[in-house]
Amino acid sequence: MPILLWIVDDALSNQRTVGSTVLQLPEFACEGFSDGEEAAVEFAHRTVHAPERLPRVILMDFYLGHMRGDEVTERIRAVHTPLTPIIIGYSSVASGSRQIVAAGGDLVLRKHTARDGTNPDLRTYLETLLKIA
């Protein structure tokens, strides 16, 4: 079963970049959420009903419309799970990513898209994660 990564970002272009990056790594699968509330509710639901389908990695944008990424991070961290996901501040605004970390996130990763439609920094991080997992 592949390692599940969630991208929580209201910009579909950013979701596409992450999806294209993850497609290059068969050890991973990707699901996208445009709404922070939807992601938080789904995380809580899967904890009870489908823990095998919980994400191992969550890329969290800061500005998500009705909820901010730091609020979603706090809600996800409040759910007790058998395996705590890695939450990455993934905002184009550095202060937003830092607020996600302050709310319980683990690290910050640069959000950008290369000419080939992928994020090379994300790919490097995921390849490193595979080596230590």
N, C-alpha and C positions, 0 to 999 in steps of 0.2 A: 504494500500500500504506500503510495507516495506521501511525502511530507506536505501537509496542507498549509498554504500561505493565504492569508486574507489581505486584501487591499481595501481600506476604508477611505474613500476619497470621492467627493462629489463631482470631480472632473473625469469624464469618461476617457479623455485623452491620456490621463495619468494611469487609469486602469488598463488601458491598452498597452502602454509602455511596460507596465509590470507583467501583464499577461504575455507579451512578446518575449520578455526576458526569461520568464519561468518556462516557457515552451522550449527553450534551449537546454533546459536541465530536466531530464526525464524523472529524476528523483523527487520532483516537486509537482504539486498541482496548485491551482490558483482559483480563488473565488473573490468576486468584487462586491462591495457594498457602497452605494452612493449616499446612504443615510446612516448616521451614527446610531440613532435610536434602533433602527432595524438590526444593525450589527450587534449591539448590546443585548437585545432581546433574543436574537438567534444564538448568541453565545450561551446565554443562560438556558435556553431550551435544549441545546445540544448537550450541555453538561448533564442534564437529567435523562434525556431520551436517546442521545447518540454520542456518547463521549468519544467513541472512535473517530468521529468526524469533527472533532475540535481542531482548530488551527494550532500549529506549532509556532508560527511566526505571523505577526500582525503588523502591517505597515499602516500607520495612522496619520492621516492628514489632520491639520488643526482646524481650519475653517470648513465646517460641514453643513452649513445652513442653520438649522435649529439647535444643534448641539455642537460643542467644540470637541476637538480630539482629546483634550485633557479630561473632559467630563466623561467621555466614552471610556477612556483608559481607566478612570476611577471605578466605573461601573463594572468593567470586565475584571479588574483586580479584586473587587468585592465578592466575586463568585468563587467558591471553593471548587477546585478542579484537581483531578489526579496528576495532571501535568500542567504547570504554569507556562502559558505562551510567552514568547519573546515579543515585546511590543516595542516597535521602532518608530520614533518621531520622524515622520516623512512629509514635512511641510516645506513649501517653497519659502516660507518665512522662518528664519532661524529661531526667533524668539518663540514661535509656536511650537517648534520641535522641542525646544528646551522645556516648555511648559508641560508637554506630554511626558517627558522624562521626570519632571518634578511631581507629576501626578501618579507615578508608578511605572512609567516606561523604562526601558532598559538602555537604549542608545539612540543616536541620531544618525540618519543616513541621508545623503544628498539626493534630492529629487531632481532629476534631469533626464533628458532624452537625447541619445546620440543619433547620428545620421541614419543608423540602421533600425531605429525605432525601439531600441532597448536602453536599459540603464546599466552601463558597465559596472558602476559601483555596487549596485544591487547584485549583479551576477557574481562579482568577486566575493561579496559578503556571503552569499548562499553557498558558493563553492567552499569557502572557509568553514562554514557551518557543517557541511558534509564531512569534512576532514576531522572535526572534533566530536561529531555526534556518534 
